[in-house]
Amino acid sequence: MSTEISIEFFPPTTAEGADKLRTTCARLAALKPAFFSVTYGAGGSTRERSFATVRDIAAAGFEAAPHLSCIGSTRDSIRAILQDYAGAGVRRIVALRGDLPSGVQDPGEFRYANELVEFIRAETGDRFHIEVAAYPEWHPQAKSPKDDLAAFKRKVEAGANAAITQYFYNLDAYLYFVDAARKIGIDIPIVPGIMPIGSFSKLARFSDACGAELPRWMRKTCESYGDDAESVRAFGLDVVTRLCEKLLAEGAPGLHFYSMNMAGPTTEICRRLGLAA
């Protein structure tokens, strides 16, 4: 059975970035991903750029799955976005709570992602395949692992079709999370999120901010390379490829790559896995 992959982009901020992303998308299309997802800024702050990127992907003949975050939004605004996406031929949505923009206090008419999933289903029926987020190392704002699993289950019960996890480098975290989810009746696919390693300093900052653990042995090894970017890159390719191999051997239903709008690392990992020519 072939391994299904998907790939995430963020909306570029410049015309040059948009041109570069079209090239990246065309290169990554050779991997035959099930879809390309497109992120959405806090409070919908990148809405127009996200929609433009989604339109570009769809116009090029690929499946696009826009992120849709609900915090700070109204039902009318979400309804309008859903209508826009349906009109553009979009068939997948990644439904998220999201974060309030800095300085904004009003959470809007939605507080949690399960409310967004429920609203999408009520408004559009089965029009969209809905992906939701999952956190093998637990959401940084969750009171406890039990509470986080309960929140995940509410999203599934509201109508989610599948889940994509936060990236991680600890295989046991994912395996334990999936086992715990199955034990409380969650039966949708839980696709591991994969973050290739390019710049370690950027990855470390991002991981500290979002609660993804960087194992000490990885952190120390990368730090030992100093400014030797090529050694960091080679080490990262080895580590992430091995993680993917183990995930697939353990029955992971696919791989979702956080590309950071770069084609090279994801392509090379897939080549090593035998998923690319």
Backbone bond lengths (Angstrom), bond angles and torsions (degrees), N, CA, C in turn:
res aa  C-N    CA-C-N  psi(-1)  N-CA   C-N-CA  omega(-1)  CA-C   N-CA-C  phi
1 M - - - 1.466 - - 1.522 109.17 -
2 S 1.324 116.93 134.43 1.457 120.57 -177.79 1.530 110.25 -74.16
3 T 1.318 115.59 151.53 1.463 122.25 178.91 1.519 109.44 -88.81
4 E 1.332 116.29 125.42 1.460 120.24 178.77 1.525 109.35 -84.50
5 I 1.318 115.99 128.71 1.460 119.70 174.99 1.523 109.54 -117.94
6 S 1.316 114.82 158.04 1.457 122.28 172.59 1.521 107.01 -141.14
7 I 1.321 116.05 160.31 1.461 120.51 -170.45 1.523 109.74 -139.03
8 E 1.341 115.69 135.51 1.459 120.66 -177.93 1.522 111.94 -104.37
9 F 1.339 115.54 139.78 1.455 123.63 172.68 1.527 109.02 -120.54
10 F 1.331 116.05 162.31 1.459 120.11 166.75 1.524 107.50 -114.52
11 P 1.323 118.62 149.47 1.467 120.24 -177.09 1.520 111.04 -67.42
12 P 1.327 118.20 127.54 1.467 120.44 -179.52 1.522 111.26 -68.23
13 T 1.325 114.74 156.41 1.464 120.02 -176.26 1.519 113.36 -99.46
14 T 1.331 117.72 -10.11 1.467 121.15 -177.59 1.528 109.88 -132.75
15 A 1.331 115.44 164.07 1.465 120.26 176.49 1.527 110.30 -63.08
16 E 1.322 116.08 -36.88 1.463 120.13 177.72 1.528 110.93 -63.82
17 G 1.331 114.95 -41.64 1.461 119.54 177.85 1.519 111.58 -64.11
18 A 1.332 116.30 -37.62 1.468 119.95 178.91 1.525 110.66 -65.12
19 D 1.336 116.72 -41.08 1.473 120.01 177.21 1.524 110.95 -63.50
20 K 1.326 115.81 -42.13 1.460 120.02 178.94 1.521 111.17 -62.89
21 L 1.343 116.16 -39.89 1.463 119.31 -178.95 1.529 110.94 -66.91
22 R 1.335 117.52 -35.90 1.470 119.05 176.90 1.528 110.45 -60.99
23 T 1.325 116.62 -40.39 1.464 120.77 177.56 1.524 110.70 -65.79
24 T 1.331 116.02 -43.94 1.464 121.00 178.59 1.527 110.65 -60.67
25 C 1.325 115.86 -45.16 1.464 121.32 179.88 1.526 110.65 -60.20
26 A 1.326 116.65 -43.38 1.459 120.55 -179.80 1.529 110.62 -63.60
27 R 1.333 117.24 -39.50 1.467 120.20 178.68 1.526 111.32 -66.95
28 L 1.332 115.93 -44.00 1.465 119.72 -177.74 1.526 111.85 -72.77
29 A 1.324 117.24 -21.05 1.469 120.36 176.96 1.528 111.18 -60.25
30 A 1.333 116.94 -24.23 1.462 120.42 178.23 1.527 111.90 -62.94
31 L 1.335 116.55 -20.29 1.466 120.94 178.33 1.528 111.78 -81.40
32 K 1.331 116.23 -5.91 1.469 122.88 -179.07 1.538 112.43 54.82
33 P 1.327 117.16 54.08 1.472 119.36 178.19 1.524 111.42 -66.83
34 A 1.325 115.48 151.20 1.467 119.85 176.91 1.523 110.55 -65.34
35 F 1.347 116.39 -33.66 1.462 120.49 177.46 1.519 109.80 -165.42
36 F 1.331 114.62 160.78 1.453 122.98 169.46 1.528 106.93 -108.43
37 S 1.328 117.49 124.98 1.460 119.06 175.48 1.524 109.89 -96.39
38 V 1.328 115.48 156.50 1.467 121.70 -176.68 1.520 108.28 -131.91
39 T 1.329 116.52 125.89 1.459 120.53 -175.65 1.525 111.54 -74.05
40 Y 1.326 114.44 169.95 1.462 123.44 -171.25 1.515 106.48 -141.93
41 G 1.325 118.54 123.38 1.458 121.77 -173.26 1.517 113.75 -67.13
42 A 1.322 115.18 166.90 1.462 121.56 -179.93 1.518 110.42 -54.15
43 G 1.341 115.88 127.40 1.452 120.21 179.82 1.514 113.93 65.40
44 G 1.343 116.49 20.36 1.452 120.07 -179.14 1.513 113.35 76.24
45 S 1.347 116.99 24.26 1.463 120.64 -173.85 1.523 113.45 -66.44
46 T 1.317 117.77 -18.21 1.471 119.71 176.74 1.524 111.10 -110.72
47 R 1.331 116.57 24.31 1.468 119.52 -172.19 1.530 112.68 -51.90
48 E 1.335 117.66 -51.51 1.465 119.73 -175.34 1.525 111.38 -65.90
49 R 1.345 116.22 -41.93 1.467 118.75 178.83 1.522 111.23 -67.96
50 S 1.338 116.18 -36.45 1.466 119.32 177.38 1.531 110.46 -62.87
51 F 1.338 115.70 -44.85 1.457 119.62 -178.19 1.528 110.79 -66.23
52 A 1.338 116.95 -38.57 1.465 119.87 177.57 1.526 110.75 -62.66
53 T 1.330 116.47 -39.86 1.467 120.16 179.02 1.518 110.40 -67.09
54 V 1.319 116.81 -41.82 1.470 121.09 177.57 1.525 110.56 -60.38
55 R 1.340 115.99 -43.72 1.466 119.83 179.34 1.529 111.03 -61.94
56 D 1.335 116.34 -41.90 1.473 120.44 178.78 1.522 111.00 -60.43
57 I 1.331 116.19 -44.64 1.462 120.66 -178.96 1.527 110.35 -63.99
58 A 1.331 115.55 -45.85 1.459 119.77 -179.93 1.528 111.27 -64.50
59 A 1.346 116.43 -40.53 1.460 120.38 -178.82 1.525 111.61 -65.09
60 A 1.344 116.06 -27.52 1.466 120.37 178.27 1.526 112.02 -81.50
61 G 1.323 116.16 -0.86 1.454 120.07 175.09 1.518 115.09 93.14
62 F 1.333 116.94 15.42 1.460 120.37 -178.72 1.520 110.90 -109.12
63 E 1.320 115.29 157.58 1.466 120.79 177.89 1.529 109.28 -77.73
64 A 1.332 116.76 125.07 1.462 121.82 178.95 1.519 109.81 -110.19
65 A 1.336 115.39 140.12 1.461 121.06 178.42 1.522 108.88 -128.34
66 P 1.329 117.71 90.20 1.462 119.62 -178.49 1.526 112.20 -69.27
67 H 1.328 115.15 141.23 1.453 120.15 168.34 1.520 107.98 -71.87
68 L 1.312 115.61 144.73 1.460 120.68 175.78 1.517 107.77 -136.86
69 S 1.320 116.81 109.38 1.466 120.42 177.68 1.521 109.02 -101.24
70 C 1.336 115.32 146.33 1.464 119.27 -169.83 1.514 114.28 -109.25
71 I 1.320 118.99 -17.73 1.463 119.63 -175.59 1.533 109.34 -63.43
72 G 1.311 115.97 134.63 1.453 120.92 -178.64 1.518 113.59 81.82
73 S 1.343 117.31 7.64 1.466 121.52 -176.70 1.520 111.59 -110.07
74 T 1.325 115.23 164.78 1.459 121.59 173.54 1.518 109.25 -107.97
75 R 1.324 115.49 163.99 1.466 119.07 176.80 1.522 110.77 -62.50
76 D 1.325 115.98 -38.14 1.467 118.75 -179.85 1.523 111.50 -64.35
77 S 1.329 117.14 -40.87 1.461 119.25 -179.07 1.524 111.07 -68.09
78 I 1.317 117.14 -40.35 1.474 120.18 178.06 1.522 109.97 -66.77
79 R 1.336 116.53 -39.32 1.465 120.09 178.41 1.530 110.63 -60.38
80 A 1.326 116.65 -42.74 1.465 120.72 179.64 1.532 111.23 -64.11
81 I 1.323 116.79 -40.32 1.468 120.17 178.56 1.520 110.50 -64.52
82 L 1.314 116.84 -43.98 1.468 120.14 178.59 1.531 110.72 -59.81
83 Q 1.331 116.40 -40.03 1.461 119.68 178.05 1.528 111.35 -64.88
84 D 1.333 116.39 -40.13 1.468 119.99 177.37 1.524 110.90 -61.66
85 Y 1.328 116.08 -46.01 1.466 119.81 -178.61 1.527 111.42 -66.36
86 A 1.323 116.75 -40.57 1.469 119.23 177.64 1.528 109.94 -61.92
87 G 1.329 116.15 -40.76 1.455 120.36 178.92 1.512 113.30 -65.12
88 A 1.336 116.09 -27.67 1.464 120.83 179.06 1.526 112.49 -86.63
89 G 1.336 116.42 2.34 1.459 120.11 178.61 1.512 114.67 83.66
90 V 1.330 116.92 11.71 1.468 120.17 179.26 1.529 109.57 -69.22
91 R 1.321 115.30 137.19 1.467 120.31 -178.94 1.528 113.43 -119.44
92 R 1.331 115.87 -5.40 1.471 120.38 -179.87 1.521 109.46 -128.51
93 I 1.333 114.95 146.19 1.459 122.55 174.90 1.529 107.72 -134.14
94 V 1.321 116.14 136.49 1.463 120.68 169.82 1.525 106.02 -100.14
95 A 1.331 116.85 105.44 1.467 122.34 -171.19 1.526 110.18 -94.01
96 L 1.340 115.25 121.75 1.467 121.37 -174.25 1.521 110.67 -133.01
97 R 1.316 115.65 155.54 1.458 119.19 171.14 1.517 109.37 -69.94
98 G 1.322 117.37 -50.62 1.453 122.08 -178.19 1.521 112.46 82.44
99 D 1.309 115.33 -179.18 1.468 122.29 -178.89 1.523 109.66 -118.89
100 L 1.315 115.44 145.36 1.469 119.36 174.20 1.528 109.64 -69.25
101 P 1.334 117.22 140.19 1.466 118.63 173.89 1.517 110.52 -58.64
102 S 1.299 116.93 151.87 1.463 122.14 179.55 1.530 111.14 -55.66
103 G 1.312 116.03 130.80 1.452 120.92 177.44 1.510 115.00 88.84
104 V 1.337 117.51 -7.57 1.467 121.47 -179.92 1.530 109.15 -95.76
105 Q 1.327 116.13 131.99 1.463 120.84 -175.78 1.530 113.71 -103.45
106 D 1.325 116.89 -29.36 1.468 120.60 -173.24 1.522 111.14 -79.43
107 P 1.342 118.12 117.45 1.467 119.86 -179.26 1.523 113.64 -74.69
108 G 1.334 117.38 -7.56 1.461 119.08 179.84 1.518 112.12 81.91
109 E 1.325 116.10 -157.90 1.466 120.80 -173.78 1.521 113.10 -92.30
110 F 1.312 117.01 -2.47 1.461 121.40 176.33 1.522 108.80 -123.83
111 R 1.308 116.58 137.02 1.468 119.62 177.91 1.526 111.75 -110.05
112 Y 1.332 116.91 -29.14 1.458 120.28 -174.73 1.525 110.69 -135.91
113 A 1.329 115.07 157.96 1.465 120.17 -177.02 1.526 112.61 -63.89
114 N 1.331 117.89 -32.45 1.468 118.76 179.88 1.528 111.13 -62.47
115 E 1.351 116.58 -30.65 1.464 119.92 177.35 1.528 110.34 -68.27
116 L 1.332 116.13 -35.84 1.463 120.08 176.78 1.521 110.62 -67.35
117 V 1.324 117.07 -45.22 1.471 120.62 179.50 1.528 109.76 -59.62
118 E 1.316 116.09 -45.12 1.472 120.79 179.57 1.532 110.63 -60.86
119 F 1.332 116.41 -41.15 1.463 120.65 -179.54 1.528 110.97 -66.34
120 I 1.341 116.87 -42.98 1.473 120.01 178.79 1.523 110.04 -59.94
121 R 1.307 116.60 -44.28 1.476 120.14 179.46 1.534 110.74 -64.30
122 A 1.325 117.38 -42.09 1.471 120.49 -178.98 1.526 110.99 -65.70
123 E 1.335 116.73 -36.08 1.461 121.22 -176.97 1.528 113.06 -82.04
124 T 1.334 116.90 -35.28 1.468 119.58 -168.92 1.522 114.33 -126.76
125 G 1.331 117.75 2.65 1.463 119.84 -179.80 1.516 111.27 60.76
126 D 1.321 115.86 -128.70 1.463 120.75 -179.05 1.531 111.85 -97.80
127 R 1.321 117.81 20.19 1.468 121.22 -178.70 1.523 112.29 -56.71
128 F 1.348 116.45 -37.78 1.451 120.84 -176.03 1.529 112.27 -113.73
129 H 1.321 115.14 142.01 1.467 122.10 166.15 1.525 105.18 -83.38
130 I 1.333 117.76 120.37 1.465 121.50 -172.63 1.531 111.11 -105.50
131 E 1.330 114.19 121.88 1.459 121.58 172.14 1.533 107.76 -99.84
132 V 1.329 115.93 145.05 1.464 120.59 174.52 1.521 109.17 -127.81
133 A 1.319 116.23 170.38 1.457 121.36 -178.59 1.524 110.78 -91.39
134 A 1.335 114.76 150.61 1.460 121.67 174.50 1.527 107.93 -139.10
135 Y 1.333 115.62 154.86 1.466 120.04 -170.41 1.527 111.40 -131.56
136 P 1.345 117.54 93.42 1.466 120.63 -178.92 1.526 113.58 -59.06
137 E 1.339 116.99 -28.56 1.464 119.83 177.69 1.532 110.77 -103.38
138 W 1.320 115.51 17.30 1.454 126.16 175.67 1.524 111.58 74.00
139 H 1.321 113.46 142.28 1.461 119.89 179.65 1.523 109.02 -62.96
140 P 1.333 118.37 135.35 1.469 119.48 -176.03 1.524 114.16 -61.13
141 Q 1.345 117.77 -20.35 1.463 119.96 179.82 1.526 112.91 -99.72
142 A 1.335 117.35 1.89 1.470 120.38 -179.60 1.528 110.16 -72.09
143 K 1.331 115.87 141.66 1.465 119.79 178.47 1.523 111.72 -68.86
144 S 1.329 116.01 -32.87 1.460 120.80 -178.82 1.519 108.60 -160.89
145 P 1.340 117.90 162.76 1.467 120.03 174.49 1.530 112.27 -56.08
146 K 1.328 117.02 -38.43 1.469 120.80 179.78 1.525 110.65 -62.61
147 D 1.328 117.03 -43.30 1.467 120.93 179.01 1.527 110.74 -64.76
148 D 1.327 116.82 -38.17 1.458 120.13 -178.93 1.526 110.64 -67.00
149 L 1.321 116.88 -41.32 1.465 120.15 176.89 1.529 110.77 -64.16
150 A 1.320 116.99 -38.77 1.468 120.16 178.41 1.532 110.52 -63.35
151 A 1.336 116.66 -39.42 1.466 120.19 177.92 1.529 110.29 -65.13
152 F 1.322 116.83 -40.06 1.466 121.48 176.92 1.527 110.02 -61.13
153 K 1.332 116.35 -44.35 1.463 119.74 -179.05 1.530 111.60 -63.59
154 R 1.324 117.48 -36.06 1.473 119.88 178.30 1.525 110.66 -62.87
155 K 1.330 117.53 -37.33 1.465 120.29 177.55 1.528 110.90 -65.77
156 V 1.315 116.32 -39.26 1.466 120.30 179.11 1.523 110.10 -66.93
157 E 1.309 116.37 -44.62 1.471 120.45 -179.34 1.523 111.54 -66.39
158 A 1.332 117.16 -25.05 1.472 120.89 178.34 1.525 111.97 -76.87
159 G 1.342 116.84 -14.37 1.457 118.35 175.17 1.510 116.69 129.20
160 A 1.346 118.54 12.80 1.461 120.18 178.09 1.525 110.93 -66.44
161 N 1.341 116.01 142.35 1.464 121.38 178.70 1.523 113.27 -92.46
162 A 1.326 116.89 -30.58 1.458 121.52 -176.20 1.518 108.43 -160.20
163 A 1.331 115.89 167.23 1.464 121.33 179.25 1.519 110.14 -129.47
164 I 1.319 115.43 147.62 1.461 123.19 173.16 1.522 106.70 -118.28
165 T 1.329 116.83 131.84 1.455 118.14 -176.13 1.527 112.94 -88.35
166 Q 1.310 114.96 157.76 1.457 121.68 162.92 1.526 106.96 -56.49
167 Y 1.319 117.52 149.60 1.461 118.50 178.90 1.525 110.48 -68.82
168 F 1.301 115.88 156.89 1.464 122.44 -178.13 1.527 107.45 -157.11
169 Y 1.337 116.13 163.09 1.466 120.89 175.31 1.531 111.38 -124.51
170 N 1.321 115.72 4.88 1.462 121.91 -179.90 1.530 108.45 -106.57
171 L 1.321 116.86 104.03 1.463 121.28 -176.98 1.520 111.58 -56.49
172 D 1.331 117.01 -42.28 1.464 120.08 -176.65 1.527 112.11 -62.48
173 A 1.338 117.03 -30.89 1.463 119.64 178.54 1.529 109.81 -61.10
174 Y 1.324 116.20 -44.99 1.471 120.36 179.54 1.532 110.87 -65.97
175 L 1.330 116.78 -47.58 1.463 119.85 -176.55 1.528 111.11 -62.81
176 Y 1.315 116.73 -40.65 1.464 120.41 178.64 1.522 110.33 -65.76
177 F 1.331 116.30 -42.56 1.457 120.38 -179.48 1.528 111.02 -61.58
178 V 1.325 116.79 -47.24 1.466 120.03 179.95 1.524 110.35 -61.10
179 D 1.319 117.12 -43.88 1.465 120.84 179.41 1.530 110.43 -61.46
180 A 1.334 116.63 -43.42 1.462 120.10 179.68 1.524 110.88 -64.64
181 A 1.336 117.10 -38.64 1.464 120.83 178.55 1.525 110.75 -64.68
182 R 1.322 116.35 -43.73 1.474 119.40 179.79 1.534 111.36 -62.18
183 K 1.313 116.12 -35.85 1.464 119.97 -177.54 1.521 112.60 -66.65
184 I 1.332 117.74 -23.16 1.475 119.22 177.74 1.527 111.47 -104.32
185 G 1.323 116.11 17.07 1.456 120.07 170.63 1.512 116.32 91.58
186 I 1.323 118.36 10.76 1.465 121.09 176.35 1.522 108.27 -82.96
187 D 1.336 116.78 118.58 1.465 118.97 -173.29 1.528 113.70 -120.76
188 I 1.338 118.33 7.25 1.462 119.73 179.54 1.534 109.92 -76.77
189 P 1.339 117.69 159.51 1.468 119.69 174.67 1.532 111.10 -60.94
190 I 1.327 116.00 137.37 1.466 122.22 177.44 1.522 106.53 -118.57
191 V 1.325 115.40 98.32 1.465 121.72 -172.46 1.530 109.59 -88.00
192 P 1.331 117.81 126.03 1.461 119.36 -179.74 1.522 112.64 -70.23
193 G 1.326 116.28 135.36 1.454 121.76 174.28 1.521 110.02 -84.42
194 I 1.316 116.79 132.65 1.459 122.55 -174.37 1.532 109.60 -118.22
195 M 1.326 116.48 123.51 1.465 121.17 178.07 1.526 109.79 -110.33
196 P 1.339 118.59 104.03 1.465 119.89 172.83 1.526 109.84 -59.59
197 I 1.318 116.23 153.78 1.470 120.68 -176.84 1.516 109.43 -104.79
198 G 1.333 115.85 115.03 1.450 121.43 175.09 1.513 108.68 -107.09
199 S 1.312 116.26 -86.51 1.462 121.90 175.11 1.519 108.97 -87.23
200 F 1.328 116.87 119.43 1.463 118.48 -178.63 1.520 111.75 -69.61
201 S 1.332 118.07 -36.51 1.458 119.75 -178.76 1.535 110.86 -62.58
202 K 1.326 116.49 -41.46 1.465 119.66 177.34 1.526 111.14 -65.79
203 L 1.332 116.11 -41.80 1.461 119.82 179.49 1.523 110.52 -62.50
204 A 1.335 117.43 -41.72 1.458 121.23 -179.38 1.529 110.83 -62.37
205 R 1.333 117.08 -44.16 1.467 120.05 178.95 1.519 111.04 -63.75
206 F 1.311 116.26 -44.35 1.457 121.21 -178.64 1.524 110.41 -64.57
207 S 1.323 116.56 -42.50 1.466 121.00 -178.28 1.528 111.11 -66.01
208 D 1.337 116.66 -40.68 1.463 119.83 177.86 1.525 110.62 -62.35
209 A 1.335 116.10 -35.14 1.470 120.16 -177.65 1.521 112.41 -74.72
210 C 1.328 117.48 -35.35 1.473 119.55 -172.91 1.525 113.58 -103.55
211 G 1.335 117.96 -1.40 1.456 120.24 175.01 1.507 115.07 85.53
212 A 1.332 118.17 14.19 1.469 120.28 176.28 1.524 108.34 -87.28
213 E 1.320 116.26 127.71 1.466 119.74 -175.33 1.525 111.39 -78.42
214 L 1.328 115.10 134.05 1.461 120.80 168.58 1.521 107.03 -102.25
215 P 1.332 118.45 111.02 1.461 120.10 -178.22 1.530 111.32 -54.39
216 R 1.321 116.11 145.24 1.463 121.63 -176.07 1.526 111.57 -55.34
217 W 1.348 116.72 -41.57 1.465 119.41 -176.86 1.530 110.95 -64.17
218 M 1.340 116.65 -35.01 1.462 120.16 176.89 1.527 110.77 -70.12
219 R 1.318 115.58 -46.35 1.461 120.30 -177.97 1.534 110.30 -60.44
220 K 1.351 116.23 -47.02 1.461 120.39 -178.03 1.529 111.67 -65.76
221 T 1.320 116.54 -39.06 1.468 119.35 179.53 1.519 110.37 -64.44
222 C 1.319 116.73 -46.63 1.462 119.83 -179.92 1.525 111.37 -64.82
223 E 1.325 116.77 -41.25 1.462 119.72 178.49 1.529 111.02 -61.14
224 S 1.344 116.13 -33.61 1.468 119.51 -177.71 1.523 112.21 -66.87
225 Y 1.328 117.21 -20.81 1.463 120.36 179.77 1.525 112.75 -80.96
226 G 1.330 116.86 -13.26 1.459 119.80 178.13 1.516 112.09 57.46
227 D 1.324 116.75 -123.85 1.465 122.09 -178.37 1.521 113.19 -89.82
228 D 1.318 116.99 9.70 1.468 121.24 -179.09 1.532 109.01 -81.05
229 A 1.329 115.34 81.99 1.470 121.11 -174.61 1.525 111.91 -62.15
230 E 1.319 117.83 -33.65 1.456 120.62 -178.36 1.530 111.20 -66.36
231 S 1.334 117.13 -37.70 1.465 120.24 178.33 1.525 111.15 -68.75
232 V 1.338 116.18 -39.08 1.470 120.07 175.68 1.519 110.05 -60.72
233 R 1.324 116.01 -45.49 1.459 120.86 -179.22 1.532 111.59 -62.47
234 A 1.328 117.20 -44.22 1.470 120.57 -179.76 1.525 110.78 -65.37
235 F 1.326 116.29 -42.90 1.467 121.19 177.80 1.531 110.07 -61.85
236 G 1.347 116.16 -44.96 1.454 120.34 -179.94 1.522 112.99 -61.13
237 L 1.320 116.54 -41.58 1.463 119.88 178.11 1.524 110.90 -62.01
238 D 1.325 116.98 -41.98 1.469 120.28 179.38 1.524 111.01 -64.31
239 V 1.331 116.44 -47.10 1.464 121.24 -176.48 1.524 111.20 -63.93
240 V 1.330 116.51 -47.17 1.466 119.53 -175.37 1.531 110.74 -72.51
241 T 1.319 117.71 -36.63 1.467 119.30 176.26 1.519 110.45 -61.42
242 R 1.318 116.77 -44.71 1.469 119.73 -179.71 1.526 111.11 -63.89
243 L 1.332 116.74 -39.69 1.462 120.05 176.49 1.523 110.54 -59.74
244 C 1.341 116.59 -45.76 1.468 120.54 -179.97 1.526 111.47 -62.48
245 E 1.321 116.27 -41.95 1.469 120.12 178.15 1.522 110.73 -57.70
246 K 1.321 116.16 -44.80 1.469 120.18 -178.95 1.526 111.10 -68.43
247 L 1.318 116.77 -39.41 1.466 119.84 178.69 1.525 111.04 -61.24
248 L 1.319 116.54 -45.96 1.462 119.89 -179.49 1.525 110.93 -66.55
249 A 1.332 116.81 -37.26 1.461 120.22 178.05 1.534 111.07 -64.77
250 E 1.334 116.18 -29.32 1.471 121.22 179.74 1.524 112.12 -86.53
251 G 1.336 117.03 0.75 1.459 119.68 174.83 1.510 116.15 96.50
252 A 1.333 118.23 16.16 1.470 119.53 176.65 1.529 109.47 -56.05
253 P 1.354 117.54 138.28 1.468 120.38 -173.93 1.514 115.18 -76.66
254 G 1.318 117.99 -0.72 1.456 121.61 -179.39 1.513 108.59 165.02
255 L 1.320 116.26 -171.74 1.459 122.58 178.67 1.523 108.32 -138.30
256 H 1.329 115.91 132.63 1.461 121.12 177.86 1.525 107.82 -114.39
257 F 1.329 117.67 115.50 1.455 122.00 -174.28 1.522 111.55 -96.40
258 Y 1.331 115.37 127.71 1.455 121.73 171.49 1.528 106.81 -86.20
259 S 1.311 116.85 95.68 1.470 121.64 -166.95 1.520 113.79 -76.47
260 M 1.326 118.52 -21.22 1.471 122.44 -171.73 1.529 110.44 55.05
261 N 1.327 115.83 31.05 1.472 124.07 177.96 1.531 112.96 62.62
262 M 1.341 115.91 27.36 1.461 121.04 176.07 1.524 109.30 -120.85
263 A 1.334 116.20 139.07 1.462 120.51 -177.47 1.529 112.49 -88.49
264 G 1.330 116.73 -34.09 1.458 120.59 -169.88 1.514 116.50 -57.33
265 P 1.348 119.79 -56.16 1.460 120.07 -175.91 1.532 113.62 -60.97
266 T 1.328 117.25 -46.07 1.472 119.86 -179.79 1.523 110.63 -63.46
267 T 1.338 116.86 -42.29 1.463 120.44 179.33 1.526 111.28 -61.36
268 E 1.328 116.70 -43.58 1.471 120.03 -178.27 1.523 111.60 -67.63
269 I 1.322 117.87 -40.45 1.465 120.04 177.58 1.522 110.50 -62.89
270 C 1.324 116.76 -43.65 1.467 119.91 178.69 1.535 111.50 -65.52
271 R 1.332 116.96 -35.23 1.458 119.57 176.53 1.525 110.62 -62.80
272 R 1.326 116.26 -43.87 1.456 120.17 178.94 1.517 112.69 -64.99
273 L 1.327 115.52 -30.83 1.469 120.60 179.47 1.534 112.36 -81.57
274 G 1.325 116.30 -5.34 1.455 119.77 -177.28 1.515 113.06 79.77
275 L 1.350 115.77 19.74 1.463 120.52 -178.92 1.511 112.43 -100.76
276 A 1.340 117.25 2.19 1.452 122.02 -179.93 1.519 108.78 -139.04
277 A 1.314 115.91 151.56 1.471 120.22 179.03 1.512 110.46 -70.19
